[in-house]
Amino acid sequence: MTVASEAKAIEANAIEAVGLQKAYGEVEVLKGVDFRVSGGEIFALLGSNGAGKTTTINILSTLLKPDAGAARVAGFDTSREADRVRRAISLTGQFAAVDEVLTGRENLVLVARLRRVPDPAAVAGRLLEQFGLAGAADKRAGTYSGGMTRRLDIAMSLVGSPEVIFLDEPTTGLDPEGRLEVWDTVKDLAKQGTTILLTTQHLDEAEKLADRIAILHEGRIVVDGTLAELKKLLPPAKIEYIDKQPTLEEIYLSLVGTKKVEATS
């Protein structure tokens, strides 16, 4: 790769982490984390509890400063240009930041006003339609199902059209139907060109959604690639003919159906 083409490739990266290190007291959480995410890509960061996934997200979203290393998001340095980064991103944590006393519409209008977005009511109406929540727009968010609440949470994160969205274990606590709703939402966002960094402990979630997958273990990225590339790290699969039994999730979804219910939830 020439110097010019390498510079162009770096410029195209929506997220860059180079040698990130972070310790809490004597506990080293990140020991030199490196990865890049291209614009419009869904990137899954896998790891067990305590692996450092949330710490990495917090550094990239400017909530923490690394002890060493550097990170750039949407072309801006997360330490030196934190304000610019914050304008370009949105963060959805493990637990929904929805105000249950307000209606779905009121939650969206409030966020739009806080972000000084023109015509908050129009923005709220568009997002309610986009996320299949128009029928429940004027019901209190506290009456929503888990899947609807998470969809509203992600809709709130889209106010202001951020370039990059961080989803930190977005399906935590959801039932199978709610997980499928969130998966559909993430896929739709990526189709529209939004860059998504997703942390999860659910391997099937990464398989279904991610363009690329990285595994964070003991403070370092131990592997980074597409699912096909990761599969090549293991010996070739043996072909065996067996009766495939349905999984419990398949049985559950076949019995209860997967149709989204809005106003009746």
Summary of the structure (lengths in Angstrom):
residues: 265
radius of gyration: 19.7
end to end distance: 54.1
largest distance: 59.6
contacts: 788
relative contact order: 0.16
helix: 38%
strand: 25%
